[in-house]
Amino acid sequence: MTGDHQPAAEAGPTDPSRLLCEPYLLDPGPESGYVVWHTEDPGNGHFVLVGPGVTGMTDWQAVDAATDDAATGPGWRRFTAQTRQLSRTREDAESRVAGRAWTGPVGRPVYRQLAEITGLAAGRTPYRVVSIDDQGRPTVTTAYSIAPAVSGDRPVRLLLTSDHQLKAMTAANLAKVAETVGVHLDGVLMAGDMVNVADRASDWFDCADAPAFFAAMTGRAATTIAGRTWRGAELLQHTPLYPAIGNHEVMGRWSETASLDSQFNDPQPADWDVTTYEELFPRPRSEAGGPRWWSRTIGDVHLITLFVTGIWRPHVTTGAGTFAEGPAVLADPEHWGYGRFIFEPVHRGSAQYRWLERELASEAARSARFRVVMFHHSSHGLGDNSTPAFTDPVQVVERDPDTGTVSSVRYAYPLAEDHVLRDLEPLLSANGVHLVHTGHTHLWNRFRNPAGVNWLETSNVGNSYGAYDVTSGLSRPLPEGPDLVRQGDPGGLRPVVPTIAPLTDPTGAPLPYVASNDVTVFTVLDSAAGVVRSYRFDTREPDSSVLLFDEFPLA
C-alpha cells in the first residue's frame, strides 16, 4: 500500500463511518493503556500510531506508517490491534439503523480491535487509529490523546454518570460536560445501564433515531431538541471508561426466534448472560471477578466496582411480574420470571462480598485519600426502582386442593434482608468509604448516613420516572405490605437538599432531587478540591448556561 495510492476521492482514508465507533480508552496502567474500536468486518490490519509525530502526519502518511514494516520516523510508534469477533451481537425487527432492516433476530458481525499501548510517558500523548477493511480501504482517525494512570498521590477529575439507555437528552448532557469541564478527564465512572438491550449492536453503535452509547460518548450522535442538534462529546477518545454492570447489560435466555427485547426480559435465576458486556469491556478486571467486579487506583481515588443489580419486572402484568406470576404464565413454570431476583450474589459470605472485604482492607484502599464504591442498584433513593428491597424473592406457591394445579405464585421482599442495606452498607461504613455512586432510578438525589458515607445517584441524564417523597406528594404505586415503602428512602435516610441552587416546587420550596424530562444532570468528582459538584442544564433553553446546583465535601 505504500507509495502507489489511489486518489483520495476514490479510496482515501476519509470515511469514519467504516468504523462502527471512534476509539475508546480502557484501563490505563502506570505506563500503559488500551485503545479499543469496532468494525463490521475483520479487516486487513488495524493499528494505533502513538507519539507527538502523529499530529503532523497526513492521512496517507499515517497509512504508510501503519502498514509499511520498513516505515520509521521521529516521534511515533506503531502498535498492532488484536481482532476478535463479538459472539452474541444481533439485530431484529425493532432495530433502527439507517438504510438497513432485519426480520431477526439475525446475527450482526461486530469485530473488536484492541491494542495495548505500552511505554507511555506521564501526561498526554497523541494517537491515531488506522484501520484497513476487507477491501483494502484505509480509515484514519483524527489525533486523540492517551495518558497512563495518574500516580497514586495526584488529584483527579472524574465524571459520574449512568443510565444513558439511548435517552434523548444524553447527547446534550455529554456536550455540556465537554463545554463545562472539557474532554480531558481522568475517568468516566459509568454506574450501569449504558444501553437498552445489550446484545443489540445498534444500541451500542448506530441507532438511527436515538443516541447510541458510543455515538454519544464519542461525539457521533445527532439528536435534535428544541431546535438544537446535539452530538455528544469526544470523551472516550481521551478519557478512560470505568464501567459497572446494570440490569440492561444482562441478557436473558437465548432464542433463535424471539425478539431481542423479549430475550432481554426473559432471564431466569440460572440462565442469564453478560457476554456482550464482557467482550466490549474486557478491562478493568480482577482475578476473582473478571470484568464483573474489580478495583483500580485513579490518582488519589481508590475505586471499587461491584456487580449489584437484578432483573427489573413490572409490578402488575399478565406475565412474569415483581410480586406475582400473572395468569398468562401461571400454569407453566418454564415461563415464570421468579420475581426481581438478583443476578450476582453480594450478600454476606458470597464470593463478591468476601472479595470486597479483602479489597477494603488492602493497602491500596487504605492509603488512598478517597475511597469510592460504584454499583448500579440504589437501595438509598427516592425513585420507583429503589423498591422493593434488594433481596432474594421469597416465593409462595398456592395450589388448588382438589386438582393440585397452581392457583397463585407470589413474591415477598423483606426489607430487613436488603443485601445492600443489611450487608454492604455496614461494611462500607466501617471501612471509611467516602462515596457510593449508583444509578438505576433515573434521577438525582443524595444522602449521607450516620457514618459519613455519601450516597449519590446522578442518573437523570435523559428522562425520569419520578421521585417519591413528601415534597413531591407522590407515592410509589405498590401493593400494600409492611416491607413496601411508598414514600421516601427505603433505607431510612433523609435526602439532602442541593447546597447551591436546588430546583423548587410551585410554592418555591427547595426540592431534594432532580426528577425531570427536560432538565439533565451530570456530576464531577474533583479530588484536588475534595468535593463532588453536580450541574444541571435545561434542554428547553438550548442557549442557556449550565448551572452548578450542588457541591459537597467528600471528607
C-alpha positions in Angstrom: 0.0 0.0 0.0 3.0 2.3 0.2 3.7 4.9 -2.5 1.2 3.8 -5.1 -2.0 5.3 -3.7 -5.3 5.8 -5.4 -6.8 9.3 -5.4 -8.4 10.2 -2.1 -11.8 10.7 -3.7 -11.8 7.0 -4.7 -10.2 5.3 -1.7 -8.8 8.0 0.6 -8.9 7.4 4.4 -11.7 9.9 4.8 -14.8 8.0 5.7 -15.2 7.4 9.5 -18.4 5.5 9.0 -16.3 2.5 8.1 -15.6 2.2 11.8 -18.6 1.3 14.0 -17.3 3.7 16.6 -14.5 6.0 17.3 -11.8 4.6 19.6 -12.4 4.4 23.3 -9.9 4.0 26.2 -9.8 1.4 28.9 -7.8 0.6 32.0 -4.7 2.8 32.0 -1.7 1.4 33.9 1.5 3.1 35.2 2.9 3.2 31.6 0.1 1.7 29.5 -3.5 1.8 28.4 -5.9 0.1 26.0 -7.3 1.6 22.8 -10.5 -0.2 21.5 -12.7 0.3 18.5 -15.1 -1.8 16.4 -15.7 -2.7 12.8 -18.2 -4.8 10.8 -15.5 -6.9 9.0 -12.3 -8.5 10.4 -10.2 -6.2 8.1 -6.7 -6.5 6.8 -4.9 -4.8 9.6 -5.6 -2.5 12.5 -3.1 -0.2 14.1 -2.5 2.6 16.6 0.1 5.2 16.0 1.3 6.9 19.2 3.5 9.9 19.7 3.8 13.6 19.0 4.8 12.9 15.4 1.3 11.7 14.5 -0.3 15.1 14.8 1.6 16.4 11.8 1.0 13.4 9.5 -1.3 13.5 6.6 -3.8 10.6 6.4 -1.7 8.8 3.8 1.5 9.2 5.8 -0.4 7.6 8.7 -1.4 4.7 6.4 2.1 4.2 5.3 3.4 4.4 8.9 0.9 1.7 9.9 1.2 -0.7 7.0 4.8 -0.5 5.9 7.0 -2.6 8.2 10.0 -0.6 7.0 8.5 2.7 7.8 10.3 4.7 10.5 10.0 8.2 11.6 10.7 10.5 14.5 8.1 10.9 17.2 5.8 7.9 16.7 5.5 4.2 17.5 3.2 1.6 16.0 1.0 -0.9 17.9 -1.0 -3.7 16.2 -4.5 -4.3 17.4 -5.8 -7.8 18.1 -9.1 -8.7 16.3 -11.9 -10.6 17.9 -15.5 -11.1 16.8 -18.1 -10.5 19.4 -20.1 -13.7 19.9 -23.7 -12.5 20.5 -24.3 -9.2 18.8 -27.6 -9.3 16.7 -30.3 -7.1 15.3 -34.0 -7.7 14.9 -37.2 -6.1 13.6 -37.1 -3.4 16.3 -33.5 -2.3 15.4 -33.3 1.1 13.8 -30.2 1.6 11.5 -30.3 3.9 8.5 -30.8 2.1 5.3 -31.0 -1.3 6.8 -33.7 -3.6 8.2 -33.8 -7.1 9.7 -36.6 -9.5 10.4 -34.5 -11.1 13.1 -33.2 -11.9 15.4 -30.2 -12.0 13.0 -26.6 -12.1 13.9 -24.7 -8.9 13.1 -20.9 -9.3 12.8 -19.0 -6.9 15.1 -15.2 -7.2 15.4 -13.4 -5.7 18.3 -10.0 -4.2 17.7 -7.9 -3.9 20.9 -4.4 -2.6 21.2 -2.4 -2.4 24.4 -0.3 0.7 24.3 2.9 0.5 26.4 5.8 2.7 27.3 3.6 5.8 27.8 5.3 8.8 29.5 3.4 10.9 32.1 0.9 13.3 30.6 -1.0 13.1 27.4 0.4 11.5 24.2 -1.3 11.9 20.8 -2.5 8.8 19.0 -4.3 7.9 15.8 -6.1 4.8 14.7 -5.5 3.3 11.3 -8.0 0.6 10.2 -7.8 -1.3 6.8 -11.1 -3.0 5.9 -11.6 -6.2 3.8 -11.5 -4.3 0.6 -8.2 -2.7 1.5 -9.7 0.7 2.2 -8.0 2.6 5.0 -9.7 4.7 7.6 -7.6 7.1 9.7 -9.0 8.9 12.7 -8.1 12.3 13.8 -5.5 12.7 16.5 -6.7 12.0 20.1 -4.8 11.6 23.3 -3.9 8.8 25.7 -2.4 9.0 29.2 -1.1 6.4 31.6 -2.8 6.1 35.0 -2.4 9.1 37.3 0.1 8.3 40.0 -1.3 7.5 43.4 -0.9 10.8 45.2 -2.1 13.2 42.5 -5.6 14.7 42.3 -8.0 13.7 39.5 -11.3 14.8 37.9 -13.9 12.0 37.3 -17.2 12.2 35.5 -20.0 10.4 37.4 -22.9 9.2 35.2 -25.2 6.3 34.4 -28.4 5.1 32.7 -27.9 6.6 29.2 -30.1 4.0 27.6 -30.4 5.9 24.3 -32.4 8.6 26.0 -33.0 11.8 24.0 -31.1 14.2 26.3 -28.0 12.1 26.7 -26.2 13.8 23.8 -27.0 17.2 25.1 -25.9 16.1 28.6 -22.4 15.0 27.3 -22.0 18.0 25.1 -22.5 20.2 28.3 -19.9 18.0 30.1 -17.3 18.9 27.5 -18.3 22.5 27.5 -18.1 22.8 31.3 -15.1 20.6 32.3 -13.6 19.6 28.9 -12.9 16.1 27.5 -9.5 15.5 29.1 -10.7 14.0 32.4 -9.1 11.2 34.3 -12.0 8.8 34.1 -15.7 8.3 33.3 -17.4 6.3 36.1 -20.4 4.7 34.5 -22.7 3.1 37.0 -24.5 0.8 34.5 -27.4 0.8 32.1 -25.5 2.1 29.1 -28.0 0.7 26.6 -31.4 -0.9 26.5 -30.7 -4.3 25.1 -27.1 -5.5 25.5 -27.0 -7.9 22.5 -28.5 -5.4 20.1 -25.4 -4.0 18.2 -27.2 -0.8 17.1 -27.8 0.2 20.8 -24.1 0.5 21.2 -23.1 1.9 17.8 -25.5 3.3 15.2 -29.2 3.5 16.2 -30.7 5.9 13.7 -33.2 7.8 15.9 -31.6 7.8 19.3 -28.1 8.4 20.7 -26.4 5.0 20.8 -23.9 4.7 23.7 -20.6 5.0 21.8 -22.0 7.6 19.4 -22.9 10.0 22.2 -19.8 9.3 24.2 -17.5 10.0 21.2 -19.4 12.9 19.6 -21.1 11.0 16.7 -24.7 11.4 17.9 -27.2 13.7 16.2 -30.2 14.4 18.5 -32.4 17.5 18.0 -34.0 19.1 21.0 -35.7 22.4 20.9 -34.2 23.2 17.5 -30.6 22.4 18.6 -28.8 19.3 17.3 -26.6 17.7 19.9 -23.8 15.3 19.1 -22.5 14.3 22.5 -18.8 14.8 23.0 -15.3 13.3 22.2 -15.0 12.0 25.8 -13.9 8.3 25.5 -11.3 9.0 22.9 -9.4 11.0 25.5 -10.7 9.7 28.9 -10.8 6.1 30.0 -14.1 4.4 30.8 -14.7 2.6 34.1 -18.0 0.7 33.7 -20.3 -1.2 36.1 -22.9 -3.7 35.1 -26.5 -2.5 35.2 -29.6 -4.6 34.7 -29.7 -3.5 31.0 -26.3 -5.1 30.4 -27.7 -8.5 31.3 -29.5 -10.7 28.7 -32.0 -13.4 29.4 -32.4 -16.7 27.7 -31.2 -17.1 24.1 -33.7 -17.6 21.4 -33.4 -18.0 17.6 -36.9 -16.6 17.0 -38.0 -14.3 19.9 -37.3 -10.6 19.7 -34.2 -9.2 21.4 -36.5 -7.2 23.8 -38.2 -10.5 24.7 -34.9 -12.2 25.3 -33.7 -9.3 27.4 -36.8 -9.6 29.6 -36.5 -13.4 29.9 -33.7 -14.3 32.3 -34.1 -16.9 35.0 -32.0 -17.4 38.1 -29.8 -20.0 36.4 -30.0 -18.6 32.9 -28.8 -15.1 32.1 -25.8 -13.7 30.3 -23.4 -10.7 30.2 -21.1 -11.9 27.4 -21.5 -8.8 25.2 -20.7 -6.5 28.1 -17.6 -8.6 28.9 -16.4 -8.6 25.3 -16.9 -4.8 24.9 -15.2 -4.1 28.2 -12.7 -6.8 28.9 -10.9 -4.5 31.2 -10.7 -3.4 34.0 -10.8 -6.8 35.6 -9.8 -8.7 38.8 -8.6 -12.2 39.3 -11.7 -13.0 41.4 -14.4 -11.3 39.4 -13.0 -10.7 35.9 -14.7 -7.7 34.4 -17.7 -8.1 36.7 -16.1 -6.7 39.8 -12.7 -5.1 40.2 -10.8 -2.2 41.7 -8.4 0.5 40.4 -6.5 3.4 41.9 -7.0 6.5 39.9 -4.7 9.2 41.3 -5.7 9.8 44.9 -9.0 8.0 44.5 -9.4 4.2 45.0 -12.4 2.9 43.0 -14.1 -0.4 43.8 -16.8 -1.5 41.3 -19.3 -4.2 42.1 -21.9 -6.2 40.2 -25.0 -5.3 42.2 -28.2 -5.5 40.1 -31.2 -7.7 39.5 -33.8 -8.1 36.8 -36.4 -5.4 36.6 -40.0 -6.6 36.2 -43.3 -4.7 36.1 -45.4 -4.5 39.3 -48.6 -5.7 37.6 -48.7 -7.8 34.5 -50.4 -10.8 32.9 -47.0 -12.5 32.7 -43.9 -12.5 34.9 -44.1 -9.7 37.5 -42.4 -8.4 40.5 -44.9 -9.5 43.1 -46.7 -12.4 41.3 -46.7 -14.6 38.2 -49.5 -13.5 36.0 -52.3 -15.6 34.6 -50.7 -15.9 31.2 -47.7 -17.9 32.7 -49.2 -19.4 35.8 -49.6 -22.9 34.5 -46.1 -23.1 33.0 -43.1 -22.8 35.4 -40.9 -22.6 32.3 -42.2 -19.1 31.7 -42.2 -17.9 35.3 -39.9 -14.9 36.0 -39.1 -15.7 39.6 -39.7 -12.1 40.7 -36.9 -9.5 40.8 -34.2 -11.9 41.5 -30.5 -10.8 42.0 -28.1 -11.8 39.3 -24.8 -12.0 41.2 -24.8 -12.6 44.9 -23.4 -9.8 47.1 -24.8 -10.8 50.5 -22.5 -11.5 53.4 -20.5 -14.7 52.8 -20.8 -14.6 49.0 -17.7 -14.6 46.8 -18.2 -11.0 45.8 -18.7 -9.9 49.4 -15.6 -11.7 50.6 -13.6 -10.1 47.8 -14.9 -6.7 48.8 -13.9 -7.3 52.5 -10.3 -8.1 51.3 -10.2 -5.1 48.9 -11.4 -2.6 51.5 -8.7 -3.8 53.9 -6.0 -3.6 51.2 -3.1 -1.2 51.3 -4.2 0.4 48.1 -7.7 1.2 49.6 -6.4 2.2 53.0 -3.7 4.6 51.7 -5.9 6.4 49.1 -7.1 9.9 50.0 -10.6 9.0 48.9 -12.5 5.6 48.6 -15.3 5.4 46.1 -17.6 2.3 45.6 -19.7 2.1 42.4 -22.6 -0.2 41.6 -25.9 0.0 39.8 -28.8 -0.7 42.2 -29.6 2.1 44.6 -31.2 0.9 47.8 -30.9 4.5 49.2 -33.1 6.5 46.9 -36.4 8.3 46.1 -37.1 6.6 42.8 -39.6 3.8 42.0 -36.7 1.4 41.3 -35.4 1.7 44.9 -38.2 -0.7 45.9 -38.8 -3.5 46.6 -35.9 -4.5 48.8 -32.8 -5.8 47.1 -33.0 -9.3 48.4 -33.8 -12.8 47.2 -37.5 -13.0 46.5 -39.5 -15.2 48.9 -41.7 -17.4 46.8 -45.1 -18.6 48.0 -46.9 -21.1 45.7 -50.5 -22.0 46.3 -52.3 -24.9 44.7 -55.9 -25.9 44.2 -56.6 -28.5 46.9 -58.7 -30.7 44.5 -56.6 -30.6 41.3 -53.2 -29.7 42.6 -52.8 -27.1 39.9 -51.0 -23.9 40.7 -53.6 -21.2 41.7 -51.1 -18.4 42.6 -47.4 -17.6 42.8 -46.5 -14.6 44.9 -43.2 -13.0 45.9 -42.2 -11.1 49.0 -39.1 -8.9 49.6 -38.3 -8.5 53.3 -36.9 -5.0 53.8 -34.8 -6.2 56.8 -33.0 -8.5 54.4 -32.0 -5.9 51.8 -28.5 -7.0 50.8 -27.2 -3.5 50.2 -28.6 -2.0 53.4 -28.1 -5.1 55.7 -24.7 -6.3 54.4 -22.9 -3.8 52.1 -23.6 -0.5 53.9 -22.2 -1.6 57.3 -19.1 -2.9 55.6 -18.6 0.4 53.6 -19.3 2.5 56.7 -16.8 0.5 58.8 -14.0 1.0 56.2 -14.3 4.7 55.7 -15.8 4.8 52.2 -16.3 8.4 51.2 -18.8 8.0 48.3 -21.1 5.4 46.9 -22.0 6.1 43.3 -25.2 4.4 42.0 -27.8 4.6 39.3 -31.0 2.8 38.3 -33.8 5.2 39.2 -33.2 7.9 36.6 -33.0 10.9 38.9 -30.5 12.9 41.0 -30.6 12.5 44.8 -28.1 12.1 47.5 -27.9 11.0 51.1 -25.3 10.9 53.9 -25.5 8.1 56.5 -24.5 8.5 60.2 -21.0 7.1 59.5 -20.4 9.9 57.0 -20.8 7.8 53.8 -22.2 9.9 50.9 -24.7 8.0 48.7 -25.2 9.7 45.3 -27.3 8.8 42.4 -26.8 11.1 39.4 -28.6 9.1 36.7 -31.1 11.7 35.3 -29.3 12.2 32.0 -32.3 11.9 29.8 -35.5 11.0 31.5 -37.2 10.4 34.8 -39.8 8.1 36.2 -40.5 10.4 39.2 -39.4 11.0 42.8 -41.5 9.6 45.6 -41.0 12.0 48.5 -43.1 14.1 50.8 -42.0 17.1 48.9 -43.4 15.7 45.6 -46.6 14.3 47.2 -46.2 11.2 45.1 -46.5 7.7 46.4 -44.9 4.7 44.8 -47.5 2.5 43.0 -47.0 -0.5 45.3 -49.4 -3.1 46.8 -50.0 -2.9 50.5 -47.4 -4.5 52.7 -45.2 -3.7 55.7 -41.9 -4.0 53.6 -43.0 -1.8 50.8 -42.0 1.9 51.3 -44.4 4.1 49.4 -42.6 7.4 50.1 -39.0 8.4 50.9 -35.8 6.4 51.1 -36.4 2.7 51.9 -33.1 2.9 53.8 -34.5 5.5 56.2 -32.1 8.4 55.3 -33.3 11.9 54.7 -32.4 13.2 51.2 -30.0 16.2 51.2 -31.3 19.4 49.6 -28.8 20.7 47.0 -26.5 23.2 48.6 -26.3 25.9 45.9 -29.3 26.1 43.5 -32.0 23.4 44.1 -35.0 23.2 41.9 -38.2 24.3 43.7 -41.8 23.2 43.8 -44.7 25.6 42.7 -44.6 27.2 46.2 -40.9 27.9 46.0 -39.8 25.2 48.4 -36.5 23.6 47.6 -36.6 20.0 46.2 -34.0 17.4 47.4 -33.9 15.8 43.9 -33.9 16.4 40.2 -36.7 14.3 38.5 -37.3 15.9 35.1 -37.8 15.0 31.5 -36.4 18.4 30.5 -33.5 19.1 32.9 -30.4 16.9 32.6 -27.8 16.4 35.2 -24.1 15.4 35.4 -21.6 15.2 38.3 -17.8 15.7 38.6 -15.6 14.5 41.4 -12.8 16.9 41.9 -10.3 15.3 44.3 -8.0 18.4 44.3 -10.7 20.4 45.9 -12.0 17.3 47.8 -15.6 17.9 46.5 -18.3 16.5 44.3 -20.1 19.0 42.1 -23.4 18.4 40.3 -24.6 20.5 37.3 -27.9 20.9 35.6 -29.0 22.1 32.2 -32.5 22.8 30.9 -32.7 21.4 27.3 -35.8 23.6 26.6 -33.4 26.6 26.6 -30.5 25.4 24.4 -28.7 28.7 24.7 -28.8 28.8 28.5 -25.8 28.1 30.7 -25.0 25.0 32.8 -25.9 25.7 36.4 -23.8 24.3 39.3 -26.6 23.4 41.8 -24.9 21.2 44.4 -21.5 20.8 45.9 -20.4 18.7 48.9 -17.1 17.8 50.5 -16.1 14.1 50.4 -14.2 14.1 53.7 
